[in-house]
Amino acid sequence: MRLLDRLFGKGPSAEQQGLAHGIHNPIDTAVTGIQRDEAYADTARIPQLSDYVAQVIASMIRHSTDAPVIQLTPTAAAPSVFDTKIGGAFYVPEGMRPPRNKETGESLYLLAQLNFGQLPHLPDFPDHGLLQFFIAGDDPLYGMNLDDPQSQKTWRIRYLPTVPDVRTPLRTFHPAWKSDTDLPFPNERFTLQLAPTLATQAITTSDHRFDGELQRCIGSMNDRDRDFYRMHEAEISDTLADLLAWGGHQIGGYPLFTQEDPRTNDPIWRGADTMLLQIDSTDDVMFGDSGVANFFIRPDQLRHLDFSQVLYTWDCY
């Protein structure tokens, strides 16, 4: 009997054969047939087998869903007005006004800015220009509209294709805080430079497409592993969530949600599968109770630099 047959039990799939290397089954490969069935039923082996099956599933999911992502890590450097950053003052081109909340007339505040000339390139994303994300400071939801997440009346995105020479006189703006200003920042002076790192990321367990990927992987497993998963789904799911855990500030890749993915059933979200930006809660940035903010766009709109139908959402615990 071949090693992989003994490792997985009878009839491993072609995908498992390609991904099994390095994942250790706690049941000795010499144990076969009825004895192997009995070993899978041994309650003392449940923790080890749960870890093993979770690792096999995680390996398959990474293989099929790994996508490029730019991680954005805070630095200690003071950002310039053109840097990739969170918060602070922002550049306003001549002939353009600073953005305002169209419902209240109050100024919007810079949540984050991406300078694509400073970033590794991702498919469909521009390779130059500034993308500015503005949110409301006079609204406990920071401008998010749960009924119309595409409406930019109370938040805004601006794409500026040209970054001017920093040696030329610049028109910048930093809205003043008022006594009732409510933002996910600790104070008016807060700003944070972000350093990019290009990486790969597998689909997160909170992404609305995860369950389909999970079921496909389970369907390709051998009978013993598949039956074990179904009997111990809760324990394996917890381990799988740890193995695929991902969070932080990022561009592209897969989102993190503390509640549920709003793209699951709402038609307005259909096709908005590219994540422009995720801002996670940290020691300094806090959306509600340790929440996460996300901006989504359809790939075709991104390729055409059309940011008029971006969807903005955030949720918290």
C-alpha positions as CSV (number, residue, x, y, z in Angstrom):
1,M,0.0,0.0,0.0
2,R,1.4,3.4,-0.9
3,L,2.4,5.9,1.8
4,L,-0.4,8.4,1.0
5,D,-3.0,5.6,1.0
6,R,-1.9,4.7,4.5
7,L,-1.6,8.3,5.6
8,F,-5.1,9.3,4.6
9,G,-7.0,6.0,4.6
10,K,-8.5,4.5,1.6
11,G,-8.6,6.5,-1.6
12,P,-7.0,10.0,-1.0
13,S,-8.0,12.5,-3.6
14,A,-5.5,13.9,-6.1
15,E,-5.6,17.2,-4.3
16,Q,-4.8,15.6,-0.9
17,Q,-2.0,13.7,-2.5
18,G,-0.5,17.0,-3.6
19,L,-1.0,18.7,-0.3
20,A,-0.4,16.0,2.3
21,H,3.4,16.4,2.5
22,G,4.4,17.6,5.9
23,I,1.1,17.1,7.6
24,H,1.4,14.3,10.1
25,N,-1.5,12.0,10.9
26,P,-1.3,11.0,14.6
27,I,-2.3,7.4,13.7
28,D,0.7,5.4,12.7
29,T,0.8,4.6,9.0
30,A,1.2,0.9,9.8
31,V,-2.3,0.8,11.3
32,T,-4.7,-0.1,8.5
33,G,-8.1,-1.6,7.9
34,I,-10.4,-2.2,10.9
35,Q,-7.7,-1.2,13.3
36,R,-7.5,2.2,11.6
37,D,-11.2,2.6,11.8
38,E,-11.0,1.8,15.6
39,A,-8.2,4.3,16.0
40,Y,-10.3,7.0,14.4
41,A,-13.1,6.2,16.9
42,D,-10.8,6.3,19.9
43,T,-11.9,9.3,22.0
44,A,-8.4,9.8,23.3
45,R,-7.3,10.7,19.8
46,I,-9.9,13.3,19.1
47,P,-7.7,16.4,19.9
48,Q,-4.8,15.1,17.7
49,L,-7.1,14.0,14.9
50,S,-9.0,17.3,15.0
51,D,-5.7,19.2,14.6
52,Y,-4.7,16.9,11.7
53,V,-8.0,17.2,9.8
54,A,-8.0,21.0,10.3
55,Q,-4.4,21.2,9.0
56,V,-5.4,19.2,5.9
57,I,-8.4,21.4,5.2
58,A,-6.3,24.6,5.8
59,S,-3.7,23.4,3.4
60,M,-6.3,22.7,0.7
61,I,-7.9,26.1,1.3
62,R,-4.6,27.9,1.0
63,H,-3.8,26.1,-2.2
64,S,-7.1,27.1,-3.9
65,T,-7.6,30.6,-2.5
66,D,-4.2,32.2,-1.8
67,A,-4.3,35.8,-3.1
68,P,-1.9,38.7,-3.1
69,V,-2.4,41.3,-0.3
70,I,-0.5,44.3,0.9
71,Q,-0.2,44.4,4.7
72,L,0.1,47.9,6.1
73,T,2.1,48.1,9.2
74,P,2.3,51.3,11.4
75,T,5.7,52.9,11.7
76,A,7.2,55.5,14.1
77,A,8.0,57.9,11.3
78,A,5.9,61.1,11.0
79,P,4.1,60.9,7.6
80,S,4.1,63.5,5.0
81,V,0.9,64.8,3.4
82,F,1.4,62.4,0.5
83,D,2.4,59.2,2.4
84,T,0.3,56.1,2.8
85,K,-1.1,56.8,6.2
86,I,-4.1,56.9,8.6
87,G,-5.5,60.3,9.7
88,G,-3.9,63.7,9.5
89,A,-3.9,66.5,7.0
90,F,-4.5,65.9,3.3
91,Y,-3.8,67.4,0.0
92,V,-6.5,69.3,-1.9
93,P,-5.8,70.2,-5.5
94,E,-6.5,73.7,-6.8
95,G,-10.0,74.0,-8.0
96,M,-11.3,71.3,-5.6
97,R,-12.9,71.8,-2.3
98,P,-12.3,69.7,0.9
99,P,-15.0,67.1,1.1
100,R,-18.1,67.8,3.3
101,N,-20.9,65.7,4.8
102,K,-23.7,66.5,2.3
103,E,-26.3,66.0,4.9
104,T,-24.9,68.2,7.6
105,G,-22.4,70.5,5.8
106,E,-19.6,69.5,8.2
107,S,-16.1,68.7,7.0
108,L,-15.2,65.1,6.5
109,Y,-12.0,63.8,8.0
110,L,-9.2,61.7,6.4
111,L,-9.5,58.1,7.6
112,A,-6.7,56.8,5.4
113,Q,-4.7,57.6,2.3
114,L,-2.9,55.2,-0.2
115,N,-0.1,56.4,-2.3
116,F,0.2,53.8,-5.0
117,G,3.6,55.1,-6.1
118,Q,4.9,53.9,-2.7
119,L,3.1,50.5,-2.8
120,P,3.8,47.1,-4.4
121,H,1.5,46.6,-7.3
122,L,-1.6,44.5,-7.0
123,P,-3.6,43.2,-10.1
124,D,-6.3,45.7,-11.1
125,F,-5.0,48.4,-8.8
126,P,-3.4,51.6,-10.1
127,D,0.3,52.0,-9.9
128,H,0.3,55.8,-9.3
129,G,-1.8,58.5,-7.6
130,L,-3.5,59.0,-4.3
131,L,-6.6,57.3,-3.0
132,Q,-8.1,59.2,-0.1
133,F,-10.8,57.8,2.2
134,F,-12.9,60.3,4.2
135,I,-15.4,59.7,7.0
136,A,-17.8,61.8,9.0
137,G,-16.8,63.0,12.5
138,D,-20.3,64.2,13.4
139,D,-22.0,60.8,13.2
140,P,-21.5,57.8,15.6
141,L,-21.4,55.5,12.5
142,Y,-18.6,57.6,11.0
143,G,-20.8,58.2,7.9
144,M,-21.6,54.6,7.2
145,N,-25.1,54.2,5.7
146,L,-26.5,50.7,6.4
147,D,-29.4,51.2,4.0
148,D,-27.3,52.5,1.1
149,P,-23.6,51.6,1.6
150,Q,-22.7,53.0,-1.8
151,S,-24.0,56.5,-1.1
152,Q,-21.1,58.9,-0.5
153,K,-23.2,61.7,1.0
154,T,-21.7,61.2,4.4
155,W,-18.3,59.8,3.5
156,R,-16.2,60.1,0.4
157,I,-13.5,58.6,-1.7
158,R,-11.2,60.7,-4.0
159,Y,-8.7,59.4,-6.5
160,L,-6.0,61.9,-7.4
161,P,-4.1,60.5,-10.4
162,T,-1.2,63.0,-10.0
163,V,1.0,63.5,-6.9
164,P,2.6,67.0,-7.1
165,D,6.2,67.7,-6.4
166,V,6.5,68.3,-2.6
167,R,8.7,71.3,-3.3
168,T,5.9,73.2,-4.8
169,P,3.4,75.2,-2.7
170,L,0.7,72.8,-1.6
171,R,-2.9,73.3,-0.5
172,T,-3.6,71.1,2.5
173,F,-6.5,70.8,4.9
174,H,-7.0,69.3,8.3
175,P,-10.5,69.8,9.8
176,A,-10.5,71.1,13.3
177,W,-12.1,68.9,16.0
178,K,-15.1,70.2,17.8
179,S,-16.3,69.3,21.3
180,D,-18.6,66.7,19.9
181,T,-16.3,65.3,17.1
182,D,-16.5,61.5,17.1
183,L,-13.8,59.6,15.2
184,P,-12.0,56.3,15.6
185,F,-8.8,58.2,16.6
186,P,-7.5,59.2,20.0
187,N,-7.1,62.9,19.4
188,E,-7.0,65.7,16.7
189,R,-3.2,65.3,16.2
190,F,-3.3,61.6,15.5
191,T,-1.7,60.4,12.2
192,L,0.1,57.2,11.4
193,Q,2.4,56.3,8.6
194,L,1.9,52.8,7.1
195,A,4.6,50.7,5.6
196,P,3.6,48.1,3.0
197,T,4.6,44.4,2.8
198,L,3.5,42.2,-0.1
199,A,2.2,38.9,1.0
200,T,-0.3,36.1,0.2
201,Q,-3.5,35.4,2.1
202,A,-6.0,32.6,2.2
203,I,-9.7,33.2,2.4
204,T,-10.8,34.1,5.9
205,T,-13.5,32.2,7.7
206,S,-15.8,35.3,7.9
207,D,-15.7,35.8,4.1
208,H,-19.1,34.9,2.5
209,R,-17.3,32.5,0.0
210,F,-15.6,30.5,2.8
211,D,-18.3,27.9,3.3
212,G,-18.3,27.0,-0.4
213,E,-14.6,26.5,-0.3
214,L,-14.9,24.4,2.9
215,Q,-17.5,22.1,1.5
216,R,-15.5,21.6,-1.7
217,C,-12.5,20.6,0.4
218,I,-14.5,18.2,2.6
219,G,-16.0,16.6,-0.4
220,S,-12.5,15.8,-1.7
221,M,-11.4,14.1,1.5
222,N,-11.3,10.4,2.1
223,D,-14.2,8.7,3.9
224,R,-12.5,8.5,7.3
225,D,-11.4,12.1,7.4
226,R,-14.7,13.3,6.1
227,D,-16.7,11.3,8.6
228,F,-14.4,12.5,11.4
229,Y,-14.9,16.1,10.4
230,R,-18.7,15.7,10.5
231,M,-18.6,14.2,13.9
232,H,-16.2,16.8,15.4
233,E,-17.1,19.9,13.3
234,A,-17.1,22.3,16.2
235,E,-13.6,21.5,17.4
236,I,-12.1,21.4,13.9
237,S,-13.8,24.7,13.0
238,D,-12.2,26.4,16.0
239,T,-8.7,25.1,15.0
240,L,-9.3,26.0,11.3
241,A,-10.3,29.6,12.3
242,D,-7.0,29.9,14.2
243,L,-5.0,28.4,11.3
244,L,-6.5,30.9,8.8
245,A,-6.7,33.9,11.2
246,W,-5.8,37.2,9.6
247,G,-6.4,40.8,10.6
248,G,-4.8,44.2,10.5
249,H,-4.7,47.1,8.0
250,Q,-4.5,45.8,4.4
251,I,-5.2,46.4,0.7
252,G,-6.6,43.5,-1.3
253,G,-6.9,40.0,0.0
254,Y,-9.8,38.8,2.1
255,P,-11.7,40.7,4.8
256,L,-12.2,40.3,8.4
257,F,-15.7,40.8,9.9
258,T,-16.7,40.7,13.6
259,Q,-20.3,40.0,12.7
260,E,-21.2,38.7,9.3
261,D,-20.2,39.4,5.7
262,P,-22.8,41.9,4.3
263,R,-22.2,40.6,0.8
264,T,-23.9,37.3,1.7
265,N,-27.4,38.0,0.6
266,D,-27.8,41.7,-0.3
267,P,-27.9,42.2,-4.1
268,I,-26.3,45.7,-3.9
269,W,-23.1,44.0,-2.7
270,R,-23.0,41.4,-5.5
271,G,-19.7,41.3,-7.3
272,A,-18.0,43.7,-4.9
273,D,-15.2,41.1,-4.3
274,T,-12.2,43.4,-4.3
275,M,-11.2,44.9,-1.0
276,L,-9.8,48.4,-1.5
277,L,-8.9,48.8,2.1
278,Q,-9.3,47.4,5.5
279,I,-8.7,49.4,8.7
280,D,-8.6,47.2,11.8
281,S,-8.9,48.3,15.4
282,T,-5.6,48.7,17.2
283,D,-4.3,50.4,20.3
284,D,-4.8,53.8,18.6
285,V,-7.6,53.2,16.0
286,M,-10.9,51.9,17.4
287,F,-14.1,51.3,15.5
288,G,-16.7,50.9,18.2
289,D,-15.9,47.8,20.3
290,S,-12.7,46.6,18.5
291,G,-14.4,46.8,15.0
292,V,-13.1,46.6,11.5
293,A,-13.8,48.9,8.6
294,N,-13.8,47.7,5.0
295,F,-14.2,49.3,1.5
296,F,-15.2,47.0,-1.4
297,I,-15.4,47.5,-5.2
298,R,-16.1,45.5,-8.2
299,P,-12.9,44.5,-10.1
300,D,-14.1,46.1,-13.4
301,Q,-14.8,49.4,-11.7
302,L,-11.4,49.3,-10.1
303,R,-9.7,48.7,-13.4
304,H,-11.5,51.8,-14.8
305,L,-10.6,53.8,-11.7
306,D,-14.3,54.3,-11.1
307,F,-14.7,54.8,-7.3
308,S,-18.3,56.1,-7.5
309,Q,-19.9,52.8,-6.3
310,V,-17.5,51.7,-3.6
311,L,-19.3,50.0,-0.6
312,Y,-18.3,51.1,2.9
313,T,-19.0,49.1,6.0
314,W,-17.7,48.5,9.5
315,D,-18.9,46.3,12.3
316,C,-17.8,45.6,15.9
317,Y,-18.4,43.2,18.7
